[in-house]
Every structure is written in C-alpha cells, then in structure tokens.
C-alpha cells in the first residue's frame, strides 16, 4: 500500500471497545496501531467509493435515455456526480 509522503496528525475519540479491538488487531498483525488504522481507513474508503460509483452507474443505466451528450465520454465525472 502506497502512502503519500506527507502525513497529517489527526486526533479522534474512540469508544473503549473499539480501541480494545484495534489494539488486539495491531498485536496480532505485529503492526503499529497507527498503521492498522491507516490500512482500515484506506480499505473502507475504497469500498465506499466503489459502492458510490456503482450506484451512480446503476442510476444512469436505469434512466433509459438513448443518445446523450456528445461529450459524455470525456466528461463522465461531470455527468455522474453533478
């Protein structure tokens, strides 16, 4: 997994149970807790993004529109997300 070189310190509050689970995973995987958090966030965000793209494409397909704008292939993000 590639990370951007510049990292920003972020502080969050976690419920005790969640923090305990996080510590268990970090010890089991022999990784620093911060690395486990970064990996879990990356996985979660990738998963969320895939769902969002899939939902947008599904909505677009369900419109049943034939034809479309001539610049659709070059401006697909504009039409999907605006």
SULCOR-V674010 format. One line per field, one symbol per residue. ss: DSSP state (2 for helix, 1 for strand, 0 for the rest). psi: psi as a letter, one per 30 degrees, with the letter a starting at -180 (. if undefined). burial: I if it has 9 or more other C-alpha atoms within 8 Angstrom, else O. Layout:
ss=???
psi=???
burial=???
This chain:
ss=0000000000000002222222222222200022222222222222222222222222222200000000000002222220
psi=kklkejkkkkklkkleeeeeeeeeeeeefhlkeeeeeeeeeeeeeeeeeeeeeeeeeeeeeffgkkblkfgeefheeefef.
burial=OOOOOOOOOOOOOOOOOOIOOIIOIIIOOOIOIOOIIOOOOOOOOOOOOOOOOOOIIOOIOOOOOOOOOOOIOOOOOOOIOO
